[in-house]
Amino acid sequence: DAMNFVQSFALLLGIFSNWLPSSYYGLLYYGLYFNQLITLNPAVFVSANVKDASENGNINKSECDVESKNCENDNNDGPWWKNEDMKLMDMWKLLNCGEVFEDDRPIHNESIWALVRGAYVGVVGPDESTFALNKAEKHAIPGNFFGNGFKSGSIEVKLTDEKGRAVYATSPFRKGELVWSDDFTACFRDGMTYRKFLASIPSDLACDVFEWAYSGPSYGACVDLDEGSLINHAASTEANQRPWEVGNVKPNIGIDEETDLHVALSDINPGDELLIDYMSFADLDAWQLLGLGEWGIVNDVE
């Protein structure tokens, strides 16, 4: 049907995003958001890669939506994602993420999820993809690039005044029951590949990835490319509390140590917000192992 066509088109658009001139890419991306009936700032309707139509793929300064001095690497010999001095906060600044988050971010539709999944596979290749559809022991239906890691009809995403996007249960989960599967978790083993992925998707989505991604010594950097990324944080211990944490609530989802599955820590009722302790699986210092620096440090790459 028409919706499946749009989602399949978005998937292919993501896979081939590195080869599309930014003008075409921006128009097609706008079409996906028009399908979602959400109005966004036209300034973000281009890939973060800001490629021009030339063969070398260098950044076109006339199309760049940030200061031109930050759009390319030191020697003007390639796109910014190849610059090993480009760290996390440098990319945040380059992509104008502060401005992106001045407004509420939208709830993405299936086409947008398909776009970023396709971009990930296009960057790392099918054999290196960590999506569950490539692993027989995981939970996704083989060959299915669509859907999410939740049981159908079990959750809904809402925009809230305090937290922005949040995930709520629409059906009950009993303690110990599987809540979410990491079927669409995209992982990166090196900083260069992570930067290339960010450069292959529209800049506002790259800023979303910054908000969702996490790192660890054993897995590199990962981001959940489905509604699982919208589950908000709640500290399980005082040590895990974050400055931006809202309310004094405990997580109701955790990772089972034996099965590595995301299960309910207590009974979850319809209407309850799903919450997980980010610090139970993320290591803020692990970004440095990928050569991406740390959050809060800007190198002012010229």
CORRA-V39010 format. One record per residue. D_FIRST is the distance of its C-alpha to the first C-alpha in whole Angstrom. Layout:
D_FIRST / D_FIRST
This chain:
0 / 4 / 6 / 5 / 6 / 9 / 10 / 11 / 12 / 14 / 16 / 17 / 18 / 20 / 21 / 23 / 24 / 28 / 28 / 26 / 29 / 28 / 28 / 25 / 24 / 25 / 23 / 19 / 20 / 21 / 17 / 16 / 19 / 18 / 14 / 16 / 19 / 22 / 25 / 27 / 30 / 29 / 32 / 29 / 26 / 28 / 28 / 31 / 32 / 33 / 33 / 34 / 33 / 36 / 36 / 38 / 35 / 38 / 37 / 38 / 40 / 39 / 36 / 37 / 37 / 39 / 43 / 43 / 46 / 43 / 40 / 42 / 44 / 48 / 48 / 46 / 44 / 41 / 38 / 39 / 37 / 40 / 43 / 44 / 46 / 43 / 43 / 40 / 42 / 42 / 39 / 38 / 41 / 39 / 36 / 37 / 36 / 38 / 37 / 33 / 34 / 36 / 33 / 31 / 28 / 25 / 23 / 20 / 16 / 14 / 14 / 17 / 18 / 16 / 18 / 21 / 21 / 20 / 23 / 25 / 24 / 25 / 28 / 30 / 28 / 26 / 29 / 31 / 28 / 28 / 25 / 25 / 23 / 26 / 28 / 28 / 30 / 28 / 25 / 22 / 20 / 21 / 18 / 16 / 16 / 14 / 16 / 19 / 23 / 23 / 22 / 19 / 20 / 24 / 24 / 23 / 24 / 27 / 29 / 32 / 36 / 37 / 35 / 32 / 29 / 29 / 28 / 29 / 28 / 27 / 28 / 31 / 32 / 36 / 38 / 37 / 34 / 31 / 29 / 27 / 27 / 27 / 24 / 23 / 27 / 28 / 31 / 34 / 37 / 39 / 39 / 38 / 35 / 34 / 35 / 33 / 30 / 31 / 31 / 28 / 26 / 26 / 30 / 29 / 26 / 29 / 32 / 29 / 30 / 33 / 33 / 31 / 33 / 36 / 38 / 41 / 43 / 41 / 38 / 38 / 36 / 32 / 30 / 27 / 23 / 22 / 23 / 26 / 28 / 28 / 30 / 34 / 37 / 40 / 43 / 44 / 48 / 50 / 50 / 46 / 46 / 45 / 46 / 43 / 42 / 42 / 43 / 45 / 43 / 42 / 39 / 37 / 35 / 37 / 37 / 38 / 41 / 41 / 37 / 36 / 33 / 33 / 34 / 35 / 39 / 39 / 38 / 35 / 34 / 31 / 32 / 34 / 33 / 32 / 35 / 36 / 39 / 38 / 42 / 41 / 39 / 40 / 43 / 43 / 46 / 44 / 42 / 45 / 45 / 42 / 44 / 42 / 45 / 45 / 44 / 46 / 48 / 47 / 49 / 48 / 47 / 48
